[in-house]
């Protein structure tokens, strides 16, 4: 083995170590990059928040973004801020009191 080979050998080992370290960091950081911009917010709503009943029997989101929630005591439309409640006795267009799944 020549003097140049002896000097290159430790440099080669360092380079291999740095490559392995970089690959390890990429594997550890991948979930962060893959989930970037995908933060979720969980919100619970109850009767106190404006729902007609605490038991939901149907749930649908329409193309215009409204979330429609059916309960035994009425239908609620949520616009992202507040609920608009439609009750069977007060809204003649509702066919029944219950809104099944």
FENCOR-V131473 format. One record per residue. N is the residue number from 1. SS is DSSP state (H for helix, E for strand, C for the rest). PHI is phi as a letter, one per 20 degrees, with the letter a starting at -180 (* if undefined). D_LAST is the distance of its C-alpha to the last C-alpha in Angstrom with 1 decimal. Layout:
BEGIN
n & ss & phi & d_last
N & SS & PHI & D_LAST
N & SS & PHI & D_LAST
END
This chain:
BEGIN
n & ss & phi & d_last
1 & C & * & 78.5
2 & C & e & 79.8
3 & H & f & 79.4
4 & H & f & 76.8
5 & H & f & 74.7
6 & H & f & 75.0
7 & H & f & 73.8
8 & H & f & 70.9
9 & H & g & 69.6
10 & H & f & 68.4
11 & H & f & 67.0
12 & H & f & 65.1
13 & H & f & 63.7
14 & H & f & 62.6
15 & H & f & 61.0
16 & H & f & 59.0
17 & H & f & 58.0
18 & H & f & 56.8
19 & H & f & 54.8
20 & H & f & 53.1
21 & H & f & 52.4
22 & H & f & 50.9
23 & H & f & 48.7
24 & H & f & 47.6
25 & H & f & 46.7
26 & H & f & 44.7
27 & H & f & 42.7
28 & H & f & 42.1
29 & H & e & 41.2
30 & H & g & 38.9
31 & H & f & 35.7
32 & H & f & 36.7
33 & H & f & 37.4
34 & H & f & 34.3
35 & C & e & 31.9
36 & C & f & 33.9
37 & C & n & 31.8
38 & C & d & 28.5
39 & C & e & 28.4
40 & C & d & 25.0
41 & C & c & 24.4
42 & C & d & 22.0
43 & C & c & 21.1
44 & C & d & 19.4
45 & C & d & 18.6
46 & C & c & 18.7
47 & H & g & 19.4
48 & H & f & 23.0
49 & H & e & 21.9
50 & C & p & 20.4
51 & C & f & 16.7
52 & C & f & 16.3
53 & C & b & 15.1
54 & C & e & 15.2
55 & C & d & 11.9
56 & E & e & 9.0
57 & E & d & 5.5
58 & E & b & 4.5
59 & E & b & 7.4
60 & E & b & 9.5
61 & E & d & 13.3
62 & C & e & 15.3
63 & C & f & 18.7
64 & C & e & 20.6
65 & C & n & 19.3
66 & C & f & 17.3
67 & E & d & 14.3
68 & E & d & 11.8
69 & E & c & 10.1
70 & E & e & 8.2
71 & E & c & 9.7
72 & C & f & 11.2
73 & C & d & 14.3
74 & E & q & 13.5
75 & E & d & 12.4
76 & E & c & 14.3
77 & E & d & 15.8
78 & E & d & 17.6
79 & C & d & 20.6
80 & C & o & 21.7
81 & C & c & 23.9
82 & C & b & 22.5
83 & E & e & 19.6
84 & E & d & 19.7
85 & E & d & 18.0
86 & E & d & 17.2
87 & C & e & 17.3
88 & C & g & 16.9
89 & C & f & 20.6
90 & C & d & 21.8
91 & C & c & 20.0
92 & C & f & 20.8
93 & C & f & 18.7
94 & C & f & 15.4
95 & C & f & 14.8
96 & C & b & 13.4
97 & C & e & 13.3
98 & C & d & 9.7
99 & C & c & 6.7
100 & C & f & 3.8
101 & C & f & 0.0
END
